Amino acid sequence: MSTAQRADEPVLVTGATGLHGGAVTRALLAANRRVRAFTRDPAGPRGRWLSKLGAEVITGDLLDTESLTSAMQGTSAVYAVTTPFSVGPEGEIEQGEHIIAAAREAQLTWLILASVASADRSTGIPHFESKARIEQQLRASHISHTIVAPTYFYENLGDPAQIVAGGELALPISASRPLQQVAVADLGALVAALLGRREDFLGQRVEVAGDQPTPQQMADVLSAAGNRNVDYRQIDFDTRNSDIAAMYRYLEQTGYQVDIPTLHSRFSEVQWTSFTDWARQRFTPDALNERRRGDHT
């Protein structure tokens, strides 16, 4: 199958109405790719919005091999996002098993698996280890694949305007500990670029980060962007959620280890967003008005 033929066929994105999958869907549509958006609720507001953007929104469940196989038919690639927090680590592994089984049944030519940076190391983080299990199963399946493994998202902070209004950024990480992060839009742009370079990345694992500010630098950036002082406060690990506590403990003690200069050189077509630029963009009049209306990102 030629590259031109593959470009004419849709890319299936699972988790398309979520933060991660939604960013990839929008980036692919912006790159004039046909997108088949896989969601349990196509009639919901996010599904309707993706349809308006031009995606083919279809109903499916990650725990249903039959619906996955049907959705994969006639696609050039699948970008598979699994969801650990709604089903737990074991449920996420089961999602991965269904995705791999469906890819085999559909004779898929390329599965791009969304994982997480450092999942290939011994982290002790349940939702990293579940993704590592899925990676292992994918490699053992001999399905043509690429693994995309992002770090922490800038968007994990929530609404920067609310942080500035409260005057405090609080995370369970030391003020001087660099935290590798990436904008979800940049992750989407990387996936769009990846689709045009299939042969370069088959069988590879691509860890993704855009910047590595410290929490104190993040607070300073938010202060400048919002024109109001934001203090940084290190808080205790949340023992109510052992998974998230384990993640922040790892980020404090070890941290992600993405070679950012090399990554950005390999994907020079991506307009990488620094944390400073991302924060500034959140305080433009258009961005503030969009949040007041209620956006879909």
Secondary structure, 3 states (H helix, E strand, C coil): CCHHHHHHCCEEEECCCCHHHHHHHHHHHHCCCCEEEEECCCCCHHHHHHHHHCCEEEECCCCCHHHHHHHHCCCCEEEECCCHHHHHHHHHHHHHHHHHHHHHHCCCCCEEEECCCCCCCCCCCHHHHHHHHHHHHHHHHCCCEEEEEECEEHHHHCCHHHHHHHCEEEECCCCCCCCCEECHHHHHHHHHHHHCCHHHHCCCEEEECCECCCHHHHHHHHHHHHCCCCEEEECCCCCCCHHHHHHHHHHHHCCCCCCHHHHHHHCCCCCCCCHHHHHHHCCCHHHHHHHHHCCCC
